[in-house]
Amino acid sequence: MRVVMLTYHFLPRIGGVEIATHQLATALVRLGVEVSVVAPQGPSGAQPLYRLIPLPRWRGVPRAWRAWAMLARLRR
């Protein structure tokens, strides 16, 4: 099974959404699920177990509509 998670906020920012997304993605990978997280930033330091895809930004604002094109590429 493959799962894609799209979030506007992610590590290294600390908050409920950021931590929950990271923990859920990590738990799914440990269960054998192929996980990709589309987010504006990524965790600094250790490499996560899941694939991290940077969300395109324009002048510091995430461009979520561009994520649909990226998701179409992931289907292949």
N, C-alpha and C positions, 0 to 999 in steps of 0.2 A: 504494500500500500504506500502511496505517496501523498504527503500533506504539504500544503503551502499555507503559511501564516503571514498575513499582511498587517502591519502595525505602523502607526505614525510616531510612536514613541518607543524607544528601545534603549538597551544598555549602551553606553555607560551611564545614562540617566537612571536615577533610582526612583522607583515608584511602583504602585501596585500592578499596572499594566505591564511595565517592563519586566518585573520579576516573574509575574505569572506566565508571560509569554516564554521567557527563557526556561523556566522550570518545566512547562508543558512540553516544549520542543525537546528538551533533554530527556524527559521521561519517555516520550514517544520513540525517540531514537533507541533508547535502551530496550524497548519492546520490539525492535526490529522494523520500525516504520522509517521510511526515507522522508526527512523533513527539510524543507527550505523555508527560511524566514526572510521576508522582504521588509526592510526597515531602513530609516534614514541614517542610522548609525549602527555600529557594531560594538560588541564588548571589547574593551581594551585588555591587553594581557593575554591570557590563555585562549587558545583556539577552541571554539565551541564544537560540540559533536555533530551539529547540524550545519547545513549549507546556509550561508548568509549572503543575501543578494541586496546590494545597496539600492535604496529607493532614490530615484533621480530627484534632485533639488534644483530650484531656480530661485536665486537670491535668498537662500536660506529656508525657503518654503518647500516642503515635500510635494512632489507632483504625483499624487496617487493615480491620476488617470493614466499616466505612463506605465503604471504597474500592470495594467491589463495586457499590454503588448509583451511585457516580460513574462507574464504568466502563460501566454500563448506559446512563447519559445520554450518554456519548461515542459509543456505537454509532449514535446517531441522526444 
